[in-house]
């Protein structure tokens, strides 16, 4: 519903898949790059054939109706469709202009797309991109390590844009496997990847993690029971949890739309919200089931650590958490208190 014309589509595609924010060239020369109005309308020419088709009770359908070159707003002359910095497109043999665009984007000689994809995947795993913001790649905003970005882009092209191969290369690297612990030489480093970064879980992932840890699935309004948050595509679904934990509304293509900054509202929600408390105290939830089991207090503590932090508790942690069972005669209350504590730890809320 957001992208209703060829110019909107071109601006979004350029930013999302090429990392070029070309909207500045709509009316004048781009202030930080070489792009001008001709480049802007040449790229928009790939989307003039895109049309939206809809009917009652039928979802909007995107169709191709051919398309034509756009006119320059000042000269009123046709501007041949072309990729950014490329020669005019030859559409012979193409029924959809976007097919030509896709071939140009994935050409081995075009590094806009490969560098952009590499930067996004790198940011996903490392907490920040080699270029920041990740969708603003230009000469005046270079990567912190241009040689690495180029090398990974070439790796992606050589492997025919196999994202699994790229992911494998990143995850097997020493850079990814570094600890979050710092030393005197890298404690202040935030851009050279000398240590791992604490990354907040996205809103959808965090909600699924809470539901899985408590064994109490979330019920989404209008969706069948059993659906996970990461499966919910409806950006208009009313959800206070999604809102305060930064799930994007998807009204723009800017990566900045997803918020990941911690806030007091987030902390209060995890600690006090009826929704979180209801999951922890559910009569068929994990805490209640463990309390009804034959497991000892120490075994229950170990189980709760495994399902929340994916590790066993240390000896001091075990001794501390077992106090909940000595201070309360109700095993269920003790298990719920421990589960509540673990769900509110940085170790649970952050990926590290």
N, C-alpha and C positions, 0 to 999 in steps of 0.2 A: 504494500500500500504506500510505501514511502517513495519508491523510485518510479515516478510516473512519466518521465520523458527521457529522451536519449541523453541529454546533458547530465541529468542526475545519475543515470546509470554509468556514464563514462567516468564521472568524478568518483563514484563509489568503487568501480572496478579498478581504476587507476590506484586508488589509495590502498585497497584491500590486497590486491594481487601484485602490484608493482611497487608499492611504497612511495608513490609519487602523488603529492597533493597538488593536483593540477588546477584546482578551482581558482587559484589566484590569477591564472592566465585567461580567465573568461573575459575580462574587460581590459587587461593591460599586460605588459611584460611581467613575468613572474619575478618578484623582488629578490629571490635567492637562487634562482635557477635559470636555465637557458630557454625555458618554455615561454612561448608567446601565444597570441590568439589563434594563429594558424595551427599550431600544435594542438591547442585545446579543441577546436572544431574539427580538426582532422581525426582525432581520436574519438570524438563523439559521433562521427559518421558511421562507426561500426554498430551503433545501436538504434539508428533511425528505422530499422525494419522490425524492431521489437514492439509487439502490441499485446495488450491485455484483453482477454476474452472472459466474460463471466455471464452467468445466468442465474435465475432464482434457484437457491438450494444447491448450486454448483460452485465449487471453489474457483478462485481466479486462476486462469490458465494463461501462461506466457506462450505466445506464438510468434513466428517469424513471417513477415509479409514483404520480404525483399529488402527495401531500404534504398536510400539515395544519399548522395553527398550533401553536407550542410553548407549553408552560405555564410560567407564572412560578413559580420554585422556592419562593417564599415564600407567595404567595397561591393558587397552584395554579389560577389563572385563565388562559384562553387569551390569548396575546399576538399580536394580528394582525400578520402579516408586513408589514414596511415597510422602505424604504431608510433610511439614516442621516439622521435629521432630517426625514424625509418623512412624508406622510400614509399611512395603511394602504393596502396594495395591493388593487386590484380585479382579481381573476383571471378575470373574465368574458371569454370568448373565448380564454383561454390554457389549454393542456393541460399545459404545463410551467412551473412557477413561475419558473424561471430565465430564461425568455423575457421575463417582465415585468421582472425584475431588470436584464436587458441593456438594455431600453428605458429604464429609469430611469437607469442608469449613463451612457448616451450621450445623455441629454436635454440640450438647450442650456442648461437652467436648473440643471443639476447640474455643478458644477465640480470635484468630488472626482476623478472619473476623468480629465478632461482635464488637470488640473494634475499628477496623478500621472504620466501618460504623458509629458507635456512634461518633467517633472523627470528621468525615467529616460533619455529620449533625450538631453537636455542633458548629463547625467552621462556618458553613453556617449562623447560626442564631446569634452567639455571636461575630463574627468578627475574632476570632482566635480559634485554636483548643486547647483541653486540652493537646495535644502533638503537638509541632511545630518543624519542618515542619509537616504537617498533614499526610504525606505519608512516614514518617521515624520513625516508632515505634520500639524501641529497648530498651534493659535494660540500656544502657548508655545514653538514651534520655527519661527519665521518664516523665509522665504526671505531670502537676502542681498540680493535685488532683487525685492520683491513686484510692482512695476509690470511688470517684464519677464516674470515668471512668469504673471501675469494676461494680458498681451498675447499671449504665445505660446499660452496655453490658449484664448483667444478665436480666435486664428488657426487652431488645430486644429479647433475646433467649426465655424467658418465654412467650412472646407474639408472638411467631412463626415468628420473624423478621418482625413484622408489623411496617412499618416506620411511619404510621399515629399515632399509639399509642406512639411511641418514640417522634415524633414531639409534640404531645399533652402534654406529660410529660415535655418536655423542655420549651414549651411556657407558661405552667401554673406555672412554677417555679418562685420564687422570683428573682433569678439571672437574668432571661431574662427580667423581668419587671422593673428592676432598671433604673433610669434615667441616662442620660449622664452627668448630673451635678456632679461635684466632691466636696470634702471638703478637709480640711487640711491633713486628714489621708490617703486619697486614690488618691490624685491628680497625683502621680507619678506611680500608679499601672497600669501595662500593661499585667499582666498575671494571676491575681487572681480573675478577674471578679467581683470586688467590685463596679463597675459602668458600665453602657452600653458604648459601643464603637461606634464612628462614623464610618460607613462602606461605602466606595464608591460604588455606583451602578455599577454592571458589564456593560461593553460596550453595550451589546445587550439590557439590561433593560433600560439603560439611553437613548438610541436612541428611544426606544419605548415610554418612558415617554415624551420625547420632542415632538414626533409625536402626542401623545395623547393630550398633553397640548395645542399644537398649532392647533390641528384638521387638520393636514396636514400629511397624511401617507407617509412613505418612499417608494420609488420605487427602488427595487433591480434589478440590471442587470440580465436578464434572468429568473426572477421569476414573477409569475402573480401578478397583482396589488392587494393590500390588505394584503400581507404577512407581518407579524411582524418580527422584527430582531431576536427574540428568536426562531422563527421557521426556520431560515435559517441554514441548516446543512453544507452548502458548505464552508469549511474552506479556499478555494482558491478564494472566491469571493473578487474582488478588492474593498476595502472600506477604505478610509483614516480615517474615524471616528473609525472603528473597530481597526485599527492599532494603533492610538495614545491613545486610551482608553484601550488598553491591551487585546483585544480579542485574545485568543490563536490560533496559527496555527494548533494545534493538530498534531504536528509531533513527540511529545514525550508524555509520560504519566505523567511527573512531574507536580505537582500542581503549581510549580514556573513559568510555561509557561504563565499563565494568569497574566498580570501586573495590579496592582491596585494603583501604586504610582502616586500622582498628579504631573503634569508637566506644564511648561509654555505653551507648545504646546496645551495642553487641554484647558487651560484658554483662549488662543487666539482664538482657534477654536470656542468655545461657544460664545465668544464676537463678533468675526469679520468674521467668515467664511461665504461665500455666501450661503452655504447649510442651516445654521441656520437662517440667515437673511431672506432667501427665505420662510422658514416655517412660521416665525413670521409675515412677510408682505404679505403672500398669500391672494389674493383677496377673497377667500372663507374660509380662516382660521378663527380661533376663535376670534382674535382681530378685524378683519374686521366685523364679524357677530355681535359681541357685540357692536361695534361702530354704526352699522346700526339699532340696536334694540332701544326700547323705554326706556331702563334702564337708571337710573341716573348714574352720575359719581361714586358715592359711591357704588352703586350696581355692577357696572362693576369691580371696585376694589375688591369687595368681591368675585365675581365670579372667577376672575383671581387667587386670593389667594386659593380658594377652589380647582381649577383644577391643581394647581402647588404644593402647600404646604399642601393640604388636611386640611386646617383650615381657620377660618375667621381671617382677620387682626385685630390687636389691634387698639385701638383708635389713638395712635401716628402714626402707620403705615398708617391708613386710611387717616389721615390728610396730611401726607407726600406725599402719592401717588396721592391724589386728586389735588396736585399742578400741576401735568402733564396736567390736563385738563384746569387749569387756565392759564398756560404758553403757551398753544397751542390752536388755534381755531379749529384744526382738531381733532375730537374725535378718529378717527382711529389711528392717529400718537400717541396720548396720550396712547391709549390702547396697541399699539405695544411697546412703551417705557416701560410701566409697565411690560408687559409680558417678554420682554427682561431682565429686571432687576431681575425678579423672577427666570427665568431659569438659571441665573448666581449666584444664592445664594447657599451657602453651604447647606442650608436646603433642597434645591431641588436635588442637586447632590449627597448628602449622605443620607444613611438610618440611622436612629438614634432612 
